[in-house]
Amino acid sequence: MSWWEAALLGLVQGLTEFLPVSSSGHLVLGKYLLGLDTSGADNVTFEVLVHFGTVLSILTVYWKRVLDILRDVFDTVLHPAQLSTRYAENDNVRIAIFILITMIPTGVVYVFFKDWLEAAFSNPRLVCGMLLVTGVLLLLTLVRRNPDGKINPVKAFVIGVAQSMAMIPGISRSGSTICTALYMNVTPEKATNFSFLMLLPVVMGATLLKVLDLLESPEAVDWMPLVVGTLVAYVSGILAIRAMINLVSRGNLHYFAFYCFLIGGLGLLFIA
């Protein structure tokens, strides 16, 4: 992979990670159109590192909220007897617990279906089919609801299930998690913020494991495209986060359904 191909794919990743159109699916299709290999360990490595670029985007936009959460969680760990009180009174502590809950189904799916999920990244037709599923999820947001703004442990677990399903390329992670929260009457602003924050531990953990694998690998690693792709994903991700917050607040998610139907339908027709 050349540096300019990495930059192009990093741009695709940064923009589509936060827009509800599946970043992993677009990376698979982008590599297919560029004639790049969509299978093997190198492919997964690039996927993980450009996702890390988008995590840096989240940290840049939400740095104050993340620091507040870490501070309150650390203080709670030092005073475990106050956990129930802090859970009831401190929104940052609740969010941290809810994020931990979302990781349960995500972790289970990854452990039991890791090989199948990695193989799915070499199947562009599967990606196109899953984009149609994403389109349906987005259209369902048109159903009128009465949001109450609350996330609770049950809702957090269901949102985590949605995130685990989005490990299949073509299912949008941001789209599925935000839509699922909206279906359960969470307000658009809280649904969006929670979706972005819950991505942090998942991708940071995956990135750490992948970097350790690279450092221990006897094979030479071409770091240039990895670094370029990650940096471009980071910058474009910041722009996409701000755009997505505006789109969700305006209730415009369903417009992306038609894009998913178009790309998914054309892909099924023309990809051999």
C-alpha positions in Angstrom: 0.0 0.0 0.0 1.4 3.4 -1.0 1.3 6.5 1.2 -1.4 8.1 -1.0 -3.6 5.0 -0.9 -3.2 5.0 2.9 -4.1 8.7 3.0 -7.2 8.1 0.9 -8.3 5.2 3.0 -7.6 7.2 6.2 -9.9 9.9 4.9 -12.6 7.4 4.2 -12.2 5.9 7.7 -12.2 9.3 9.5 -15.3 10.5 7.7 -17.3 7.3 7.8 -16.5 6.2 11.4 -18.8 8.8 12.8 -21.2 9.1 9.9 -23.7 6.2 10.0 -22.4 4.4 6.9 -19.9 1.9 8.2 -16.3 2.8 8.2 -15.1 -0.8 8.1 -17.4 -1.5 5.2 -16.1 1.5 3.2 -12.5 0.5 3.9 -13.2 -3.0 2.5 -14.9 -1.5 -0.6 -12.2 1.2 -1.0 -9.4 -1.4 -0.9 -11.4 -3.5 -3.4 -11.7 -0.5 -5.8 -8.0 0.3 -5.4 -7.1 -3.3 -6.2 -5.5 -3.8 -2.7 -5.5 -7.0 -0.8 -8.5 -7.2 1.6 -7.3 -10.3 3.5 -4.5 -11.2 5.8 -2.9 -9.8 8.9 -1.7 -6.6 7.2 -5.3 -5.7 6.4 -6.5 -6.1 10.0 -3.5 -4.1 11.2 -4.3 -1.1 9.0 -8.0 -1.4 10.1 -7.0 -1.2 13.8 -4.6 1.6 13.5 -6.8 3.9 11.4 -9.6 3.2 14.0 -7.1 4.4 16.6 -6.8 7.7 14.6 -10.6 8.2 15.0 -10.3 7.4 18.7 -7.8 10.3 18.9 -10.5 12.4 17.3 -12.9 11.6 20.1 -10.3 12.4 22.7 -9.7 15.8 21.0 -13.4 16.7 20.9 -14.4 15.3 24.2 -11.2 15.7 26.2 -12.8 17.7 29.0 -15.6 15.1 29.4 -13.1 12.2 29.3 -10.9 13.8 32.0 -14.0 14.5 34.2 -15.0 10.8 33.8 -11.6 9.5 34.6 -11.3 11.8 37.6 -14.6 10.8 39.1 -14.0 7.1 38.4 -10.6 7.2 40.1 -12.0 9.0 43.1 -14.8 6.3 43.3 -12.2 3.5 43.2 -10.4 5.2 46.1 -13.7 5.3 48.0 -15.6 2.1 47.0 -18.0 2.3 49.9 -19.5 5.4 48.2 -20.2 3.6 44.9 -23.9 3.4 45.3 -24.2 7.1 46.3 -21.9 8.2 43.5 -23.8 6.0 41.0 -27.0 7.7 42.0 -25.6 11.3 42.0 -22.7 11.4 39.6 -23.4 11.2 35.8 -19.8 10.5 35.0 -19.7 7.5 37.2 -22.9 6.1 35.6 -21.5 6.7 32.1 -18.3 4.8 33.0 -20.3 1.9 34.4 -22.6 1.9 31.3 -19.6 1.8 29.0 -18.2 -1.2 30.9 -21.6 -2.9 30.4 -21.5 -2.3 26.7 -18.1 -4.1 26.5 -19.6 -7.4 27.8 -21.5 -8.4 24.6 -18.8 -6.8 22.4 -16.1 -8.9 24.1 -18.1 -12.1 24.0 -18.8 -11.7 20.2 -15.1 -11.0 19.5 -13.8 -14.0 21.5 -16.2 -16.5 19.9 -16.3 -15.1 16.3 -12.9 -13.4 15.9 -11.8 -15.6 12.9 -15.1 -15.3 11.1 -15.2 -11.5 11.7 -11.6 -11.1 10.3 -12.5 -13.2 7.3 -15.6 -11.0 6.6 -13.2 -8.1 5.8 -12.3 -10.0 2.6 -15.9 -10.3 1.4 -17.1 -7.1 -0.4 -20.4 -8.6 -1.3 -21.2 -9.3 2.4 -20.3 -5.6 3.1 -22.8 -4.5 0.5 -25.5 -6.7 2.0 -24.8 -5.3 5.5 -25.0 -1.8 4.2 -28.6 -2.5 3.2 -29.2 -3.6 6.8 -27.7 -0.4 8.0 -30.0 1.5 5.7 -33.1 -0.2 7.3 -31.8 0.7 10.8 -31.5 4.4 9.8 -34.9 4.5 8.2 -36.5 3.2 11.4 -35.5 6.4 13.2 -38.4 8.1 11.4 -40.8 6.4 13.8 -41.9 9.1 16.2 -40.8 8.6 19.9 -40.8 10.5 23.1 -37.2 10.7 24.3 -36.7 10.9 28.0 -32.9 11.2 27.9 -32.1 8.4 30.2 -29.6 5.5 29.8 -29.8 2.7 32.3 -27.9 -0.6 32.6 -30.4 -2.5 30.5 -30.3 0.1 27.7 -26.5 0.1 27.9 -26.3 -3.7 27.4 -28.7 -3.5 24.4 -26.5 -0.7 22.9 -23.5 -2.9 23.5 -25.2 -5.7 21.6 -25.7 -3.3 18.7 -22.0 -2.4 18.9 -21.0 -6.1 18.8 -23.2 -6.6 15.7 -21.4 -3.7 14.1 -18.2 -5.7 14.1 -19.5 -7.1 10.9 -18.2 -4.8 8.1 -21.1 -3.0 6.5 -23.0 -2.5 9.8 -22.3 1.0 10.9 -21.1 1.2 14.5 -22.2 4.7 15.1 -25.4 4.2 13.2 -26.4 1.0 15.0 -25.6 2.3 18.5 -27.1 5.7 18.0 -30.2 4.3 16.4 -30.6 1.7 19.1 -30.4 4.4 21.8 -33.0 6.5 19.9 -35.3 3.4 19.6 -35.1 3.2 23.5 -36.1 6.9 23.8 -32.6 8.3 24.7 -32.3 11.9 23.6 -30.3 12.5 20.4 -27.5 14.4 22.1 -27.0 11.8 24.8 -27.3 9.0 22.3 -24.5 10.5 20.1 -22.2 11.4 23.0 -22.5 7.9 24.5 -21.9 6.2 21.2 -18.7 8.1 20.7 -17.4 7.6 24.3 -18.1 3.9 24.4 -15.8 3.4 21.4 -12.8 4.5 23.4 -11.9 1.4 25.5 -12.8 -1.0 22.7 -10.5 0.5 20.0 -7.7 1.5 22.5 -7.6 -2.1 23.7 -7.5 -3.5 20.2 -4.8 -1.0 19.2 -2.6 -1.9 22.1 -2.9 -5.6 21.3 -2.1 -5.1 17.6 0.9 -2.8 18.3 2.3 -5.4 20.7 1.9 -8.0 18.0 3.7 -5.8 15.5 6.6 -5.1 17.8 7.0 -8.8 18.5 6.7 -9.8 14.9 9.9 -11.0 13.2 8.7 -9.5 9.8 9.5 -6.0 8.8 6.6 -3.5 9.1 6.1 -0.7 6.7 5.1 2.0 9.1 4.7 4.9 6.6 1.3 4.0 5.2 0.1 3.1 8.7 1.2 6.5 10.2 -0.2 8.5 7.2 -3.5 6.7 7.3 -3.8 7.2 11.1 -3.1 10.9 10.9 -5.5 11.5 8.1 -8.2 9.5 9.9 -7.6 11.7 13.0 -8.0 15.0 11.3 -11.1 14.0 9.2 -12.6 12.3 12.2 -12.8 15.6 14.1 -14.7 17.1 11.3 -17.1 14.1 11.1 -17.8 14.1 14.8 -18.9 17.8 14.7 -21.0 17.1 11.6 -22.7 14.0 13.1 -23.6 15.8 16.3 -25.4 18.4 14.2 -27.1 15.8 12.0 -28.5 13.8 14.9 -29.8 16.8 16.7 -31.7 17.8 13.6 -33.1 14.3 13.1 -31.5 13.8 9.7 -30.1 10.3 10.2 -32.6 8.7 7.8 -31.1 10.5 4.8 -28.0 8.3 5.0 -30.3 5.3 4.6 -30.7 6.1 0.9 -26.9 6.4 0.5 -26.5 2.9 2.1 -29.2 1.4 -0.1 -27.5 3.0 -3.2 -23.9 1.8 -2.4 -25.1 -1.6 -1.1 -27.4 -2.2 -4.1 -24.8 -1.2 -6.7 -22.2 -3.3 -5.0 -24.4 -6.4 -5.0 -25.1 -5.8 -8.7 -21.5 -5.2 -9.9 -19.1 -6.9 -7.5 -18.3 -10.4 -8.7 
